[in-house]
């Protein structure tokens, strides 16, 4: 099992960032039902209100490294990268862990 974690720093003020979190959630969470090998996928916003924190996170679990690699290039995921993530994210950081 592989855990894929992505942290996002979003554009805009607090209101725009909250909207960005919802856009990320709406675009990414359905991929758990669309992309084979994705066991779970969740998007959350940082609730601390600290401006320098990362503003949002994605945590997903994949059956294997191969499943994660397939998710990365799946057309539905690539479409989200090119639209929603490109529009709302100023920066991102990624780590993948073997469970």
Secondary structure, DSSP 8 states (H G I E B T S, - for coil): -EEEEEEEEESSSHHHHHHHHHHHHHHHTTHHHHSTTEEEEEEEE--S--TTS--EEEEEEESSHHHHHHHHH-HHHHHHIIIIIHHHEEEEEEEEEE-
